[in-house]
Amino acid sequence: MNTSELQQLKMAWLAAEEMGDKQAQLALLRDHPEAQDALIDFIAAYHVTAPSQEDGVLPLTQRAYATAMERVFGDAQVAANLKELRAKRGLTLAQAARGLRLGVDVWKKFEDGVIELVSLSERQLERLAQFFEVSGEQFGRMLNNSQAVMTMNRRQTAQAARSSEQAPRKQSFAEAIEKSTMPKEEKKEWLKG
């Protein structure tokens, strides 16, 4: 059974779950024995991660739910890089930076792949990921997929420009914050760890 057929079965099971149709759910399992193992895993993940109606959804539960959905349906709903993620959320560069309380210059470095993932603390990574409603793992993957933009000095001759064309040097997050024009309070908030 291919992935598309399996996803259709999962969606049919979810539709039956929404309608409360247990017979349709059992029929899906009975009529597709080749997909039973995958469907059973999906159903178990659904019940483990389904938020309770009376309880508030904890951030840990939200991340577990997002991870389970990503494993079941793949990365189709997640952007390939940070620029695409921002665009999918309908944000301009300045809006994303303002929402994160970062300088536009720092957020641009994220999108250009200049910031090193290993330089982010777990707290910083979770804060960035939470703003975009993705997991820390997904944010890290998109940061690693973000490409540094090639630059050149326009005053150079064409030949010198071609030979010196290179990607910007990678930076730690702390270095990018220190060099930023952000207010001191916001720098301090991000750098505390």
RANORLIN-V901701 format. One record per residue. N is the residue number from 1. RES is the residue in one small letter. OMEGA is omega in whole degrees, -180 to 180 (none if undefined). Layout:
n:N res:RES omega:OMEGA
n:N res:RES omega:OMEGA
This chain:
n:1 res:m omega:-178
n:2 res:n omega:-175
n:3 res:t omega:-179
n:4 res:s omega:179
n:5 res:e omega:180
n:6 res:l omega:178
n:7 res:q omega:177
n:8 res:q omega:178
n:9 res:l omega:179
n:10 res:k omega:179
n:11 res:m omega:177
n:12 res:a omega:178
n:13 res:w omega:179
n:14 res:l omega:179
n:15 res:a omega:178
n:16 res:a omega:178
n:17 res:e omega:179
n:18 res:e omega:-179
n:19 res:m omega:-179
n:20 res:g omega:-177
n:21 res:d omega:-179
n:22 res:k omega:180
n:23 res:q omega:179
n:24 res:a omega:179
n:25 res:q omega:178
n:26 res:l omega:179
n:27 res:a omega:178
n:28 res:l omega:179
n:29 res:l omega:-178
n:30 res:r omega:-175
n:31 res:d omega:-178
n:32 res:h omega:-177
n:33 res:p omega:-180
n:34 res:e omega:-179
n:35 res:a omega:-175
n:36 res:q omega:-178
n:37 res:d omega:-180
n:38 res:a omega:179
n:39 res:l omega:179
n:40 res:i omega:176
n:41 res:d omega:179
n:42 res:f omega:-179
n:43 res:i omega:178
n:44 res:a omega:179
n:45 res:a omega:179
n:46 res:y omega:-177
n:47 res:h omega:179
n:48 res:v omega:-174
n:49 res:t omega:-179
n:50 res:a omega:-180
n:51 res:p omega:178
n:52 res:s omega:-179
n:53 res:q omega:-175
n:54 res:e omega:-179
n:55 res:d omega:171
n:56 res:g omega:-179
n:57 res:v omega:179
n:58 res:l omega:178
n:59 res:p omega:178
n:60 res:l omega:178
n:61 res:t omega:178
n:62 res:q omega:179
n:63 res:r omega:179
n:64 res:a omega:178
n:65 res:y omega:179
n:66 res:a omega:179
n:67 res:t omega:179
n:68 res:a omega:179
n:69 res:m omega:178
n:70 res:e omega:180
n:71 res:r omega:-178
n:72 res:v omega:-174
n:73 res:f omega:180
n:74 res:g omega:-176
n:75 res:d omega:-174
n:76 res:a omega:-176
n:77 res:q omega:-176
n:78 res:v omega:-179
n:79 res:a omega:180
n:80 res:a omega:-179
n:81 res:n omega:-174
n:82 res:l omega:178
n:83 res:k omega:178
n:84 res:e omega:178
n:85 res:l omega:179
n:86 res:r omega:-179
n:87 res:a omega:179
n:88 res:k omega:178
n:89 res:r omega:178
n:90 res:g omega:-178
n:91 res:l omega:170
n:92 res:t omega:177
n:93 res:l omega:-179
n:94 res:a omega:179
n:95 res:q omega:178
n:96 res:a omega:-180
n:97 res:a omega:-180
n:98 res:r omega:180
n:99 res:g omega:179
n:100 res:l omega:-175
n:101 res:r omega:176
n:102 res:l omega:172
n:103 res:g omega:178
n:104 res:v omega:180
n:105 res:d omega:-180
n:106 res:v omega:180
n:107 res:w omega:178
n:108 res:k omega:178
n:109 res:k omega:175
n:110 res:f omega:-178
n:111 res:e omega:-180
n:112 res:d omega:178
n:113 res:g omega:-178
n:114 res:v omega:-179
n:115 res:i omega:179
n:116 res:e omega:180
n:117 res:l omega:-177
n:118 res:v omega:-179
n:119 res:s omega:-180
n:120 res:l omega:173
n:121 res:s omega:179
n:122 res:e omega:180
n:123 res:r omega:-180
n:124 res:q omega:-180
n:125 res:l omega:179
n:126 res:e omega:179
n:127 res:r omega:178
n:128 res:l omega:-178
n:129 res:a omega:-178
n:130 res:q omega:179
n:131 res:f omega:-178
n:132 res:f omega:179
n:133 res:e omega:174
n:134 res:v omega:177
n:135 res:s omega:176
n:136 res:g omega:178
n:137 res:e omega:179
n:138 res:q omega:180
n:139 res:f omega:179
n:140 res:g omega:179
n:141 res:r omega:180
n:142 res:m omega:176
n:143 res:l omega:179
n:144 res:n omega:179
n:145 res:n omega:179
n:146 res:s omega:-175
n:147 res:q omega:174
n:148 res:a omega:-179
n:149 res:v omega:177
n:150 res:m omega:180
n:151 res:t omega:174
n:152 res:m omega:178
n:153 res:n omega:-175
n:154 res:r omega:180
n:155 res:r omega:180
n:156 res:q omega:173
n:157 res:t omega:-179
n:158 res:a omega:-179
n:159 res:q omega:179
n:160 res:a omega:179
n:161 res:a omega:180
n:162 res:r omega:-177
n:163 res:s omega:-179
n:164 res:s omega:179
n:165 res:e omega:-178
n:166 res:q omega:178
n:167 res:a omega:177
n:168 res:p omega:180
n:169 res:r omega:178
n:170 res:k omega:-180
n:171 res:q omega:171
n:172 res:s omega:178
n:173 res:f omega:-180
n:174 res:a omega:179
n:175 res:e omega:179
n:176 res:a omega:179
n:177 res:i omega:-179
n:178 res:e omega:-179
n:179 res:k omega:-176
n:180 res:s omega:176
n:181 res:t omega:-180
n:182 res:m omega:174
n:183 res:p omega:-177
n:184 res:k omega:-178
n:185 res:e omega:-179
n:186 res:e omega:176
n:187 res:k omega:-179
n:188 res:k omega:-179
n:189 res:e omega:-179
n:190 res:w omega:-174
n:191 res:l omega:-179
n:192 res:k omega:167
n:193 res:g omega:none
